[in-house]
Amino acid sequence: MQITARLEAALTTGKSYWFEVKDGTGLPQLKVLDDNRLRREVATNSATERLLQQLGLSSSKSLEQLVQLLSSLRIPFSRETLIGGYQILQELHSLNDRGYQTIAHMIQKQLPLTKETFAAVKTGNEQPSLIGQLRQLSDSLRPFDDGISAKVKDHISLLTQSSVFQTKNPIVQLLSLQSTDSPHVDQLLNHLGLRSGDSRLVVDEQLIKAVLEPINKQIVQKLWPELRIEANQVLKVDQLLSELQIPSGKAGLTQLGHLFQLLNISDRPEDVYTKWLQLPTNSLATGERQILQSVLESTVKLQNEQQTSGTHLKQILTMLGMQYEHDVARFLHGEGMRDSLHTDRLKAMLLMLQQQELPNSIREQVTQILSKLTGQQLLMNEQNATHHQILFTLPLSLGSYQTELTMQWEGKKDEEGQLDPTYCRVLFYLTLEHLQETVIDLQIQNRIISVTVFNEQDKPSGWIELSLPSLKKALGKQDYQLTSFIWKKISGRTETKTQPNFRQNNQYQGLDIRI
């Protein structure tokens, strides 16, 4: 875009200047706050000092730091917002990097400059994690079994343990395929050190005998809690293995050890699990890779075939109470049920819990969680006429592994004003069991998807190659096409989860003027 303007100030090409937008009608007027004349007169002062002088403010190191941060983030501000934000930092003794960043974010998002908003935004962005705070509160409420305390504990358990996926242990799945008499299955078991050389019939008889042995009763009950063995009952190995509920990952190692004990396998489950993780790096035949891919697909499935991952995330947000105030407003207008406001929304329960007689330590935990939830609500949604941006953090269970997901979605609005899934960008920040801190950048253009993963670990090429066909197939069912999958290894720690909140949406707003 080309702009024709009348220049009535002493400026130099390529230099940076501070401008003040003057009130008025018609053409916008910009007043230069530190033109060349002023720079010559106070050459010893920095640009920030000259700006504060023009605004009629006394210069201090802390105020200069705040202005420099606003400048680096290209956040416009008024004299009033600068004074108001700085006063909050002084009164709350928060003249530090975290305080400056919080005020900058509040100014950028045009949030009310109050102590309460500052506390909510600051708490919403800082550690400990929400899932850690919820677990701590649940432990603290353990002695309290009545009324709202019990409901809060039950609700936290649902939030932190409910998983959209049901996972099965892949090693058990591979063992169950022995009945196919496939040489490829046998070879994969050899790679894991689980092939004894005995025939399948001998192995089956050995397992049945061990299950029926009275000395193994406790182990059998741990592996099959609902198994009831009747007199003269014929047990089938395939059925026993299919009914095993051994979690994948490290959480299932103890139960896997119990199964090895019944199968008379002497290898430590930790060693077998390590071999499993390294399995794709081995030189595998085509048939072996196909079996391995089939095993991977069979280990993960939706808990409820009628519920998608997106539906589950939406349900978690509702359970947290992220739309609690909106739901209250709907109720006051005659929409919605009163009971649901207090029975399935964590924020409402915590507000009720605050009214109870509780130790100060627990009351402080409740206040911190409420501040974090309120901070997330303030930061969650940003939109203008054509674009939308959503940011939220929630507890997430991946099978038996519990973590926390921060998700940022930005994109255009469709004709109905909703997020357009055809053109958008989605960022995921989470900690995984093996890969640890991971950032996934998913970009969609006309339903064509490109994925970039940022991680400190080496690229797990073998596992990615095995998983990509299933991923492409699943995306194809939703009318998406995956064309690019890139792994970028980064050195040092990844960006913290709070940093995406401060990303300026330069694609859609802001203007640089070059003289």
C-alpha positions in Angstrom: 0.0 0.0 0.0 1.3 3.5 -0.9 0.6 6.5 1.2 1.1 10.1 0.2 1.8 12.4 3.1 2.9 16.0 3.8 6.1 16.0 5.9 6.5 19.1 8.1 9.2 17.7 10.5 13.0 17.2 10.4 13.4 13.5 9.8 16.1 11.4 8.4 15.7 8.4 6.1 16.2 5.1 7.8 16.0 6.4 11.4 13.3 5.4 13.9 11.1 8.0 15.6 8.3 8.1 18.2 5.0 9.6 16.9 2.0 10.7 18.9 -1.4 10.4 17.2 -3.2 13.7 17.6 -6.9 13.9 18.1 -8.9 15.4 15.3 -11.1 14.7 12.3 -10.2 14.1 8.7 -6.6 13.2 7.8 -4.7 11.6 10.7 -2.0 13.9 12.2 1.2 12.5 13.7 3.3 14.6 16.0 7.0 13.7 16.1 8.1 13.4 19.7 11.9 13.2 19.1 12.8 14.9 15.8 16.3 15.8 14.6 16.2 19.2 16.4 15.4 17.6 19.7 18.0 14.9 19.2 20.7 17.6 18.7 19.6 19.5 21.8 19.7 16.5 24.1 22.2 14.4 22.4 23.4 12.8 25.6 19.9 11.3 26.4 18.6 8.0 25.0 15.6 7.8 22.8 13.5 6.4 25.7 14.6 9.3 28.0 13.7 11.8 25.3 10.3 10.2 24.9 9.5 10.3 28.6 10.6 14.0 28.6 8.2 14.8 25.8 5.4 13.0 27.8 6.2 15.1 30.9 7.3 12.0 32.9 10.3 11.7 35.2 12.7 9.2 33.9 13.7 6.1 35.9 15.4 2.9 35.0 12.3 0.8 35.7 10.0 3.1 33.7 12.5 3.1 30.8 12.5 -0.8 30.8 8.7 -0.9 30.5 8.8 1.6 27.6 11.6 -0.3 25.9 9.6 -3.6 26.1 6.5 -1.9 24.6 8.7 -0.5 21.8 10.3 -3.9 21.1 6.9 -5.5 20.9 5.5 -2.6 18.8 2.6 -2.1 21.2 1.1 1.4 20.9 0.3 3.1 24.2 -1.0 6.4 25.6 0.5 8.5 28.4 -2.4 7.4 30.6 -2.0 3.7 30.1 1.8 4.0 30.7 1.2 5.8 34.0 -1.6 3.4 35.0 0.5 0.3 34.2 3.6 1.6 36.0 1.6 2.5 39.1 0.3 -1.0 39.3 3.8 -2.4 39.1 5.0 -0.1 41.9 2.1 -0.8 44.2 2.3 -4.6 43.7 6.2 -4.6 44.0 6.4 -6.2 40.5 9.1 -4.0 38.9 10.6 -7.1 37.2 10.6 -8.8 33.8 7.4 -10.8 34.6 5.7 -7.7 35.7 6.7 -5.7 32.7 5.6 -8.5 30.3 2.2 -8.8 32.1 1.5 -5.1 31.8 2.6 -5.1 28.2 0.2 -7.9 27.4 -2.6 -6.1 29.2 -2.0 -2.9 27.2 -1.8 -5.0 23.9 -5.0 -6.8 24.7 -6.7 -3.5 25.9 -7.6 -5.2 29.2 -8.6 -3.1 32.2 -5.5 -1.8 34.0 -6.5 -2.9 37.5 -4.7 -4.8 40.2 -7.2 -7.6 39.9 -6.7 -8.0 36.2 -2.9 -7.9 36.6 -3.1 -10.7 39.2 -5.3 -12.8 37.0 -3.2 -12.4 33.9 0.1 -12.9 35.7 -1.2 -16.1 37.5 -2.6 -17.4 34.3 0.8 -17.3 32.6 3.1 -18.6 35.3 4.0 -21.9 36.9 3.1 -24.2 38.5 0.9 -25.7 35.9 -2.8 -25.9 36.3 -2.7 -29.7 36.5 -0.1 -29.5 39.2 -2.3 -27.0 41.2 -5.4 -29.2 40.8 -3.5 -32.3 42.1 -2.2 -30.3 45.1 -5.6 -29.1 46.0 -7.1 -32.6 45.7 -4.4 -33.9 48.0 -5.1 -31.1 50.5 -8.8 -31.8 50.5 -8.3 -35.5 51.2 -9.3 -35.2 54.9 -12.5 -33.4 53.9 -15.2 -35.8 52.7 -18.4 -33.8 53.0 -20.3 -31.5 50.7 -18.5 -29.3 48.2 -15.0 -30.5 49.1 -15.9 -34.1 48.0 -17.5 -32.8 44.8 -14.4 -30.7 44.0 -12.1 -33.8 44.5 -14.4 -35.9 42.3 -14.4 -33.2 39.6 -10.6 -32.8 39.7 -10.3 -36.6 39.3 -12.6 -36.5 36.2 -10.6 -33.6 34.7 -7.1 -35.1 35.2 -7.9 -38.7 34.4 -10.5 -38.6 31.6 -8.9 -39.5 28.3 -10.4 -39.3 24.8 -8.2 -42.3 23.9 -8.1 -45.9 25.1 -4.6 -47.2 24.8 -3.3 -50.8 24.9 0.2 -52.0 25.5 1.8 -52.6 22.1 4.0 -55.4 23.5 0.9 -57.3 24.7 -0.7 -56.6 21.3 2.3 -58.2 19.6 2.2 -61.2 21.9 -1.4 -61.7 21.1 -0.5 -62.0 17.4 1.4 -65.2 17.9 -1.8 -67.1 17.1 -1.5 -66.0 13.5 1.6 -68.2 13.2 3.2 -65.4 11.2 7.0 -65.6 10.8 7.1 -61.8 10.8 5.5 -61.8 14.3 8.0 -64.3 15.5 10.9 -62.2 14.1 9.6 -59.1 15.9 9.4 -61.0 19.2 13.0 -62.2 18.6 14.1 -58.5 18.3 12.5 -58.0 21.7 14.0 -61.1 23.2 10.6 -62.6 23.8 10.8 -65.6 21.5 11.6 -68.7 23.7 11.8 -71.2 20.9 8.8 -73.2 22.2 5.8 -73.7 20.0 2.7 -71.5 20.4 0.8 -74.5 21.8 3.4 -75.0 24.6 3.4 -71.2 25.4 -0.4 -71.2 25.6 -0.5 -74.2 27.9 2.1 -72.7 30.1 0.1 -69.4 30.5 -3.2 -71.3 31.2 -1.5 -73.4 33.8 0.1 -70.4 35.5 -3.3 -68.5 35.6 -5.0 -71.5 37.3 -2.1 -72.0 39.8 -3.4 -70.9 43.3 0.0 -69.4 44.1 -0.5 -66.9 41.3 -3.9 -65.8 42.4 -2.9 -62.2 43.5 -1.0 -61.6 40.2 -4.0 -62.9 38.2 -6.4 -60.6 40.0 -4.1 -57.6 39.3 -4.0 -58.4 35.6 -7.6 -59.5 35.3 -9.6 -57.8 38.1 -13.0 -59.0 36.7 -11.9 -62.6 35.8 -14.0 -65.2 37.6 -12.8 -68.8 37.0 -15.6 -71.4 37.3 -15.1 -75.1 37.8 -14.2 -77.0 34.6 -14.1 -73.6 32.7 -12.0 -73.7 29.6 -9.7 -70.6 29.3 -8.6 -69.3 26.0 -5.3 -67.5 25.7 -6.5 -65.1 23.0 -9.4 -64.0 25.2 -7.1 -63.5 28.2 -4.7 -61.4 26.2 -7.5 -59.3 24.7 -9.0 -58.5 28.1 -5.7 -57.3 29.5 -5.8 -53.6 30.4 -2.1 -52.9 30.6 -1.3 -49.2 29.9 1.3 -48.3 27.3 4.5 -46.5 28.3 6.2 -46.6 31.6 2.9 -46.7 33.5 2.4 -50.3 32.4 5.8 -51.8 33.3 4.7 -53.2 36.6 1.8 -55.1 35.1 3.9 -56.2 32.2 6.3 -57.7 34.7 3.4 -59.7 36.2 2.5 -61.0 32.7 6.1 -62.0 32.1 6.1 -63.9 35.4 3.1 -66.0 34.2 4.8 -66.6 30.8 8.0 -67.5 32.5 9.9 -64.7 30.7 13.0 -63.8 32.6 13.7 -60.5 30.8 13.1 -57.3 32.8 10.1 -55.3 31.4 12.2 -52.2 31.4 14.7 -53.8 29.1 12.0 -55.1 26.7 10.4 -51.7 26.7 13.7 -50.1 25.7 14.1 -52.6 22.9 10.6 -51.8 21.7 11.4 -48.1 21.5 14.5 -48.9 19.4 12.6 -51.5 17.2 12.0 -49.2 14.1 15.7 -48.5 13.9 16.4 -52.1 13.3 16.7 -53.5 9.8 13.1 -54.8 9.4 11.6 -56.7 6.5 8.6 -55.3 4.7 6.3 -57.8 6.4 7.7 -56.9 9.8 7.1 -53.2 9.3 3.6 -53.9 8.2 2.9 -56.0 11.3 4.5 -53.2 13.4 2.3 -50.6 11.8 -0.8 -52.7 12.4 0.1 -53.1 16.1 0.5 -49.3 16.4 -2.9 -48.7 14.9 -4.5 -51.2 17.3 -3.1 -49.7 20.4 -5.0 -46.4 20.3 -8.7 -45.9 19.7 -11.4 -43.5 20.8 -13.0 -44.3 24.2 -16.3 -43.3 22.6 -16.7 -43.7 18.8 -19.3 -40.9 18.9 -16.9 -38.4 20.5 -14.1 -36.8 18.6 -10.9 -35.3 20.1 -12.3 -31.8 19.5 -15.5 -32.6 21.3 -13.4 -33.9 24.3 -11.3 -30.7 24.5 -14.5 -28.6 24.4 -15.9 -30.8 27.2 -12.8 -30.2 29.3 -13.1 -26.4 28.8 -16.7 -26.6 29.9 -15.7 -28.7 33.0 -13.1 -26.1 33.9 -15.7 -23.4 33.8 -14.1 -21.3 31.0 -17.5 -20.0 30.0 -19.0 -19.9 33.5 -19.8 -16.2 33.4 -21.4 -16.6 29.9 -23.5 -19.5 31.2 -24.6 -17.5 34.2 -25.7 -14.7 31.8 -27.7 -17.2 29.7 -29.4 -18.6 32.9 -30.4 -15.0 33.9 -32.0 -14.7 30.5 -34.0 -17.9 31.0 -31.6 -20.2 29.1 -29.8 -23.2 30.5 -30.3 -25.1 33.8 -29.2 -23.7 37.2 -28.0 -27.0 38.5 -25.5 -27.4 35.7 -23.8 -24.1 36.6 -22.6 -25.6 39.9 -22.4 -29.4 39.3 -20.0 -29.7 36.3 -18.0 -26.5 36.3 -14.8 -26.3 38.3 -14.8 -22.5 38.6 -18.3 -22.5 40.2 -17.3 -25.2 42.6 -14.2 -23.3 43.7 -16.2 -20.1 44.3 -18.5 -22.2 46.5 -15.5 -23.8 48.2 -14.2 -20.3 49.1 -17.3 -19.8 51.3 -16.5 -22.8 53.5 -14.5 -22.9 56.7 -11.1 -24.2 55.5 -7.5 -23.8 56.5 -5.8 -20.7 55.1 -3.3 -22.9 53.1 -6.2 -24.5 51.2 -8.0 -21.2 50.8 -4.8 -19.8 49.2 -4.7 -22.7 46.8 -8.3 -22.1 45.7 -7.6 -18.4 45.2 -4.5 -19.2 43.0 -6.5 -21.7 40.8 -9.3 -19.2 40.4 -6.8 -16.5 39.4 -5.3 -18.9 36.8 -8.7 -19.7 35.4 -9.7 -16.1 35.2 -6.4 -15.2 33.6 -6.9 -17.8 31.0 -10.4 -16.4 30.3 -9.0 -12.9 29.8 -6.4 -14.1 27.4 -8.5 -16.8 25.7 -10.2 -14.9 22.9 -9.1 -12.1 20.5 -10.9 -11.2 17.3 -11.5 -8.4 14.9 -13.8 -8.1 11.9 -12.0 -10.7 9.8 -9.8 -12.8 12.0 -10.0 -14.8 15.1 -7.4 -16.0 17.7 -8.0 -18.4 20.5 -5.5 -19.5 23.2 -6.1 -21.9 26.1 -4.4 -24.3 28.4 -6.1 -27.5 29.8 -5.2 -30.8 31.5 -4.8 -33.6 29.0 -4.6 -37.4 29.4 -2.9 -39.4 26.7 -3.8 -42.9 27.8 -2.3 -43.3 31.2 0.1 -40.3 30.8 -1.1 -37.0 32.2 0.2 -33.7 30.8 -1.0 -30.2 30.0 -1.8 -28.8 26.5 -1.5 -25.2 25.5 -3.3 -24.6 22.1 -3.3 -21.5 20.0 -5.6 -21.2 17.0 -5.5 -18.2 14.7 -7.2 -17.7 11.3 -9.8 -16.1 9.2 -13.5 -16.1 10.0 -16.0 -17.8 7.6 -19.1 -16.2 6.3 -21.0 -16.9 9.5 -18.2 -15.3 11.7 -16.9 -18.6 12.9 -13.3 -20.0 12.8 -12.6 -21.2 9.2 -11.0 -24.6 9.3 -10.0 -24.3 5.7 -7.4 -21.5 6.3 -5.9 -21.4 9.8 -2.8 -22.1 11.9 -2.8 -24.2 15.1 0.1 -24.3 17.6 0.3 -27.0 20.2 2.7 -26.7 23.3 2.9 -29.8 25.5 5.2 -32.2 27.3 5.2 -35.8 26.1 6.3 -38.8 28.0 9.4 -39.6 25.9 9.9 -36.5 23.7 9.4 -34.1 26.6 8.8 -30.4 25.7 7.3 -30.3 22.2 5.9 -27.6 19.9 3.8 -28.5 16.9 3.1 -25.9 14.3 0.2 -27.0 12.0 -0.7 -24.7 9.1 -3.7 -25.2 6.9 -4.1 -23.6 3.5 -7.2 -24.6 1.5 -7.4 -27.8 3.6 -3.8 -28.7 2.7 -1.8 -29.3 5.9 1.9 -28.8 6.7 3.3 -29.8 10.1 6.5 -28.7 11.7 7.6 -30.2 15.1 10.1 -28.4 17.3 11.9 -30.6 19.8 15.3 -31.0 21.5 15.4 -34.8 20.7 16.7 -36.4 17.6 14.1 -37.0 15.0 12.4 -40.5 15.6 12.4 -41.2 11.9 11.4 -44.9 12.2 8.3 -44.2 14.3 7.3 -41.2 12.1 7.6 -43.3 9.0 5.4 -46.0 10.6 2.8 -43.5 11.8 2.5 -41.2 8.8 0.3 -43.5 6.7 -2.3 -43.7 9.5 -2.1 -40.0 10.0 -2.7 -39.2 6.3 -5.6 -41.7 6.2 -7.3 -40.2 9.3 -6.9 -36.7 7.9 -8.2 -37.8 4.5 -11.4 -38.9 6.2 -11.9 -35.3 7.3 -11.2 -34.0 3.8 -7.6 -32.8 4.7 -4.4 -33.6 2.8 -1.0 -33.8 4.6 1.7 -32.7 2.3 4.6 -31.8 4.6 6.0 -33.1 7.9 9.2 -31.5 9.1 11.1 -32.2 12.3 13.3 -29.4 13.6 15.7 -30.2 16.4 16.4 -27.1 18.6 19.2 -26.5 21.0 18.4 -25.5 24.6 14.9 -25.2 26.0 11.9 -24.5 23.8 10.0 -21.2 24.2 8.0 -21.1 27.3 4.3 -21.6 27.0 3.7 -18.0 28.1 5.5 -16.5 25.1 2.9 -17.3 22.5 0.5 -15.0 24.4 2.7 -12.0 23.5 3.1 -12.8 19.8 2.0 -9.7 17.9 -0.4 -10.6 15.1 1.5 -8.5 12.6 -0.1 -10.3 9.7 -3.4 -8.6 10.4 -2.6 -5.3 12.1 0.0 -2.6 12.6 1.7 -0.3 10.1 5.3 0.7 9.5 5.9 4.0 7.7 9.2 4.4 5.9 10.2 7.9 4.9 
